[in-house]
Amino acid sequence: MQNAGSAATGTHVADGACAEADSVKAKRATALARAVGIEWPRSVLRHSFITYRIAKVKSADQVALEAGNSASIIFKHYRELATEDLADQWFGILPNDDQWENAYAFDRKKREVTLG
């Protein structure tokens, strides 16, 4: 299976290590959300990426390759859920430069986040 590499940039990487790295990122994001009191549905980041990516690139084949899914599933479940303008807003979310340092620590074994 091929992976999108980075959901934020939409770059394509055909490397299993990147799929594992993206999984770790998703687990960290979920743990961080839980630590600040936000509960979200399972795989919400994946579903959001697919929804906004198809709105942006308008190619179910491309998004299917990036997301490791079939074009028919992408077309059936994600097409026309968002506009290109909404996709631009979603992919444009970035923290301020000074927000990266000491923002949180993630304990992989406990799957817990400590806010910094």
C-alpha positions in Angstrom: 0.0 0.0 0.0 1.2 3.5 -0.8 0.9 6.4 1.5 0.4 10.1 1.3 3.5 10.9 3.3 2.3 14.1 4.8 -1.4 15.0 4.9 -0.4 18.7 5.4 1.4 18.9 2.1 -0.2 16.1 0.1 3.2 14.8 -1.0 3.3 11.2 -2.2 5.7 8.8 -0.7 5.7 5.1 -1.5 7.5 4.0 1.7 6.1 1.8 4.5 8.2 3.8 7.0 6.2 6.9 6.1 2.9 5.1 6.7 4.1 4.1 10.1 5.3 7.7 10.8 1.9 9.1 9.7 0.2 6.6 12.1 2.3 7.8 15.0 1.5 11.4 14.1 -2.2 10.6 14.1 -1.9 8.8 17.5 -0.1 11.8 18.9 -2.7 14.2 17.5 -5.5 12.1 19.0 -3.7 11.9 22.4 -3.1 15.7 22.3 -6.8 16.4 21.5 -7.9 14.1 24.4 -5.4 15.9 26.7 -7.1 19.2 26.0 -10.6 17.8 26.3 -11.5 17.3 22.6 -13.0 13.9 21.7 -13.2 13.1 18.0 -14.3 10.2 15.9 -11.9 7.4 15.0 -9.9 8.2 11.9 -11.2 11.8 11.7 -7.9 13.1 10.4 -7.8 10.5 7.6 -11.4 11.2 6.7 -10.8 15.0 6.8 -7.7 14.6 4.6 -9.5 12.6 2.0 -12.5 14.9 2.0 -10.5 18.1 1.5 -7.9 16.5 -0.8 -10.5 15.3 -3.3 -12.1 18.8 -3.2 -8.7 20.3 -3.9 -7.3 18.0 -6.6 -10.5 16.7 -8.1 -9.0 13.3 -8.9 -10.3 10.2 -7.1 -7.5 8.2 -8.6 -4.8 10.5 -7.1 -6.4 10.7 -3.7 -6.9 6.9 -3.6 -3.2 6.4 -4.3 -2.3 8.9 -1.6 -4.7 7.5 1.0 -4.2 3.9 0.2 -7.8 3.3 -0.8 -9.8 2.6 -4.0 -10.9 5.4 -6.3 -14.4 4.0 -6.2 -14.6 4.4 -2.4 -13.1 7.8 -2.6 -15.6 8.9 -5.3 -18.6 7.3 -3.5 -18.0 8.5 0.0 -15.9 11.7 -0.2 -16.8 13.5 -3.4 -18.6 16.8 -3.1 -18.5 17.0 0.7 -16.3 20.1 0.7 -15.5 23.0 -1.6 -12.1 23.9 -2.9 -12.2 27.0 -0.8 -12.8 25.0 2.4 -10.0 22.6 1.4 -7.6 25.6 1.0 -8.6 26.7 4.5 -8.1 23.3 6.0 -4.7 22.7 4.4 -3.7 26.3 5.3 -4.0 25.8 9.1 -0.6 26.3 10.6 0.5 27.3 14.1 2.4 30.5 14.7 6.2 30.0 14.6 6.6 30.3 18.4 4.0 27.6 19.1 6.2 24.7 18.1 8.6 24.8 21.0 7.8 22.8 24.1 4.1 22.5 23.1 3.7 19.0 24.4 5.5 15.7 25.2 4.1 12.4 24.1 4.7 9.1 26.0 4.4 6.4 23.3 4.0 3.5 25.8 1.3 5.2 27.8 -0.2 7.1 24.8 -0.4 10.1 27.0 0.3 13.8 26.3 1.8 16.2 28.8 1.2 19.8 27.8 4.3 22.1 28.0 
